Amino acid sequence: MPGLPTSISLDPDKVSDVVDSLRDLLVDMGRSAPTEDSVAHGVSADDAEQAVEASSIGRVRGKLDQADELLSRLSRGTDAEAGE
């Protein structure tokens, strides 16, 4: 928490209550409340979730490409044997 002038004091419990209320409001609006990690790294929770999904999709695509390549090689091997 940033330093405040000495004439102003904040109760940490009240600040926590306000933060919790704001998180609830975000959830009510259909948005993800930010996590401590996302705030520390400047990434919203929605963006972080989308990045994880994109990474998962990329991995699945890679595996499917490998499977297609393997099937293609197996198919060529079967075609060569049938031609003999």
C-alpha positions in Angstrom: 0.0 0.0 0.0 1.4 3.4 -0.9 2.4 5.7 1.9 -0.1 8.4 2.8 0.4 11.7 4.5 0.5 11.4 8.3 -2.8 13.2 8.6 -4.7 10.5 6.7 -4.9 7.0 8.1 -6.6 3.9 6.6 -7.8 0.9 8.4 -6.4 -2.2 6.5 -9.7 -4.1 7.2 -11.8 -1.4 5.6 -9.5 -1.3 2.6 -9.8 -5.0 2.3 -13.6 -4.7 2.5 -13.6 -2.1 -0.3 -11.3 -4.4 -2.5 -13.6 -7.4 -1.9 -16.6 -5.3 -2.8 -15.0 -4.2 -6.0 -14.0 -7.8 -6.8 -17.7 -8.9 -6.3 -18.8 -6.1 -8.5 -16.5 -7.3 -11.3 -17.8 -10.8 -11.0 -21.4 -9.5 -11.1 -20.6 -7.7 -14.3 -19.4 -11.0 -15.8 -15.7 -10.3 -15.6 -13.0 -12.1 -13.7 -11.6 -10.5 -10.7 -7.8 -9.9 -10.9 -5.5 -12.2 -9.0 -2.5 -11.0 -7.1 -0.2 -12.4 -9.7 -2.0 -10.8 -12.6 -1.9 -7.4 -10.8 1.8 -7.8 -10.0 2.6 -8.7 -13.7 0.2 -6.2 -15.2 -2.0 -8.9 -16.9 -5.7 -9.1 -16.4 -7.2 -12.4 -15.2 -9.1 -12.7 -18.5 -6.0 -12.1 -20.5 -4.1 -14.7 -18.5 -6.9 -17.2 -18.9 -7.0 -16.6 -22.7 -3.2 -17.1 -22.9 -3.5 -20.4 -21.1 -6.2 -21.5 -23.5 -4.2 -20.4 -26.5 -1.2 -22.3 -25.3 -3.4 -25.4 -24.8 -4.8 -25.1 -28.2 -1.3 -24.7 -29.7 -0.2 -27.9 -27.9 -3.3 -29.9 -29.2 -2.7 -28.6 -32.7 0.9 -29.7 -32.5 -0.1 -33.2 -31.4 -2.7 -33.4 -34.1 -0.1 -32.4 -36.7 2.2 -35.1 -35.4 -0.5 -37.7 -35.6 -1.4 -36.6 -39.2 2.2 -36.9 -40.2 2.5 -40.3 -38.6 -0.7 -41.5 -40.3 0.6 -40.1 -43.6 3.9 -42.0 -43.3 2.1 -45.2 -42.3 -0.3 -44.8 -45.3 2.7 -44.4 -47.7 4.2 -47.5 -46.2 1.1 -49.5 -46.8 0.7 -48.1 -50.4 4.3 -49.1 -51.2 3.8 -52.6 -49.9 0.5 -53.0 -51.8 2.3 -52.0 -55.1 4.9 -54.7 -54.8 
